[in-house]
Amino acid sequence: MDDSDPVIASYDVYLTDSEISRFVLQYLDRSAELPYDEGHDQKPTSFRLKPKTGLVEVDVPIQTRVNYDVSKGLRYGDAVKRSRSAREGGAYGLAGGFSSGTSSGGKVKMEGAGDVEMGGMEGKDGSDILRVQTLGGRIKGPEDGDPVYMLAAFRGQNLHLSPVSAVVQMHPQLHHVDALDEIPTKGRGKARKEGEEEQQTEARAIDVKVKAAEDAEAAMVAGNLELLKKMQDEKWTSYEWVDAETEEAWETYEGYMIQQDMENVPQLEAAIDSEDYLDKMSAPRIDPARPEMTGWAMKQNRKRQKEQSGAVENDTQG
């Protein structure tokens, strides 16, 4: 053993249940020192998931006491409250198929007023102010060649590894802007002409037909439209958000991140030998005597040499 690089610790490695779904949410515009939790007064109020199409949304509180434009907060909050999609349980953006048509699930939560003590509230009780920001992302299915991520948990001299189902990058969603854009269209829903009665316009689904120069491009466009329709039609599944420092969260951590049955853990068996492992982990090895031979060809050549050497040895002994 090289004394300059001593082994300072060793651990027994255990794999936990791979059937449990574990998602890692990455907040790209959020510092790691400012997590969304109870300790920073920004514990998420809602978590929504569309399992089939992989859409994820999280509602996080907005700190209305710091760097907050009350007039815009009232304007956007009123738009969300009056929004047809929000009232009927729909969604905007990707989750709504890029339309304001109705869908199911996931209403935007509005909390009661009482913590806003700023100017610009004349004649308003603050109940309509925008108090949550929606962050959204999409679960991407694994593809060949993708890295396999693991969550590690130490327990004494044991290292427990839990496979990650997906890493989801969360981005701010502009649902409040979409809701504001929807309001003028509702105003145009009534048209009055002299001598005519008011007529109500009704929102109807429109079939979009796209012509493409190439069949491949047409198939891709059709596939995207079909995916958007599935996203709009699928219902949200809502979950309660449990803060990381609660007793319930630690109990879930114990159950999902620590191998429970230590006596009946299946043993890992290597699918490749040491030589194959080195070939896969290292740059292609080159035979100095025959530089044209690298990788697999070099391995086959060494294999033939060993077989010939063994055959010669047997003939000599015979």
C-alpha angles and dihedrals in degrees: 000000000000108000090205091065107037125180105248099180142006130198138192109238122221129183119218128215108306093197092073115095113236120179126188113210115207117200101201097189096042127089117235088232090063107053123177099256144118092268091064094040091247105100107156113256097204141017120196132184137186099200099191098049094030100235119156129189131181126188114212126185119253116227098237094183096065128057093339126148103217096192092055091042090057092045095051094039091053090049092053091047092050094042115123092212094051093047093049095045097257133137140226133224121016092346090057095044090256090293138100092231120127123276134159133270139009112072116191108253119230117196125210121268124250107103098069111097102163137110125269095061098108109147092002129103093203095241092123098049117123107251104165135057120209120223119193141185142156132245108234117209117237119264132196110281096024115134118254111232124205133194112223127210125180122214111176108299092345126095114203117200121198120190116236114231094205144336110233121198110212121212131182112268120216098215091137090057091049090050090052091050090052095060099073091052089057089053090056090053089093122059123183125192127179109277094009131102123239114275125204118220116218126212111238134182114257125209110225118211118194125194117207130186093227129045091227092055091046091051091050093050091047090049091052092050090049090050091051090051091052090050091052095046098045115094123235119249109213126210135188114247113230116202115241096238098053125106090243091056092052091049090053089047091055093049099044104032103038124065105241104190101059094167098057103040113144114241121239117239122199113243093201134040126243094267093052090048092054091048092053096044099042138057113271111286117233126212105228090210092053110024092181089067115085137153115342095010091053091050092051090049092053090048092054091047091054092048092049091047091052092049092051091049092052092050091050092051092047 
